[in-house]
Amino acid sequence: MAAAMLCGVIVGTVLTLVVAPVVLELESRKPVEILRIQYSYFAFDSQGHLREDEREKKARLSMDMIKPMQSDQEPNLVIDARYKFAKKRFAREYMWEPSPEVETAIFKEIFG
């Protein structure tokens, strides 16, 4: 089961939605454990549609985060660290860190 905490911020004609989808483990339809929380942003245009340019940028950067495969036969003279830099950039541009108050609110909403 997934629950979400949503908060929007309007900057000019663009709406940025701050989201925290939560994946829970349930027993008898009651939450028993938080399996994952992803703190991220979504950008919308003035008409309320997801911004296609941002979605494409995010998708390209997601692909850049995949570690390149190297053959065992190739000598390791150069270390390809582009995927590590892409991960840092993705975290900086598309993720957010919750404050202790936000984390507490999420836990209270789920577990009461």
N, C-alpha and C positions, 0 to 999 in steps of 0.2 A: 504494500500500500504506500502511496506517496501523498504527502501533505505539502503545502507550500505557504511560505510567508512572503507577501508581496508588498512593495512600497515603490511609489513612482516619484520621479523628479522631472519637472519640466524645465528645459533650458531652451529658450527661444521657441522654435516651432518643433522641437524634437523632445519626445518623452523617453526618458531612460527608466526602465523598470528594474528595480533591484529585487532579485528573487533568491529564495532559499528553499529549493525543493528538498524534501526529506524522504528517505526511503526507510520504512520501518519493518521490523519483524513483528508479526501479530500472532497471538494465541487467543483463540475464541473471540476473534474480532477486536481484541484489546492490544494496544501497543506494549511490547515488552522490551524492545531494544531499538535504538537508532542504528541502522546499518550504514547510512551515508547521508551527508548533507553537502550540497554543492552551492556555494555562494557565488552568484554570477549576475551579469547585467544583460538586459535586452534593450535595444534601441528601436523606437518607433518613429515614423514620420508624422507630419501634422494631420494626416488622415487616419492615423491609428494602425497603419500597416507596419510589419517588421521591416526595418530598413534593409533592403537587399544588398546594398554596398557593404554594410557592416556584417551581414550574414556571410557574404562571400569572403570578406577579409578574415573572419573568424574560422571559416572552413579551411582556407588556405593555410593559416597559421597552425591549425590543428594537424594538418598533414605534415607540416614542417617539424612537428614535435616527435614524429616517428623516428626512432633510431635507425640509421642506415644499416643494411645488412652488408657484411664484408665476407669475402671468400677467405677460407683458411689458407689458401695458396698465395694470396696477395700479401706482400710485406706491409707491415704497419709503420710506414714512415711518417704519415701525417694523421693526426687525430681529428676526426670530423666531429666538431662540437656544436654544429649549427642547431641540432635538435635541442641541446641544452639551453641555448640562448632563446630558442623559440618557446620553450616551456616557461622561461622567466618572463618573456614578453607577454605570453598568453595570460599568465597569472596577474601581471601588472595591468593589462588592458581589459580583461574580461572577467576577472574574479575580484571578490572583495573579502575583507576579513571582518567578521562580526565583532562588535563590542561585547564585553561580558554581559551587559544588559540585554542585548539582542539574543545572545545564547540562552540566557535565563528565561526570556520570554518564549523562545521556541520550546524549551524543555517543559515549561509550565503549561503551554498550550497542548503539548502531546500527553504529558503524564499527569497533569492536574495539580 
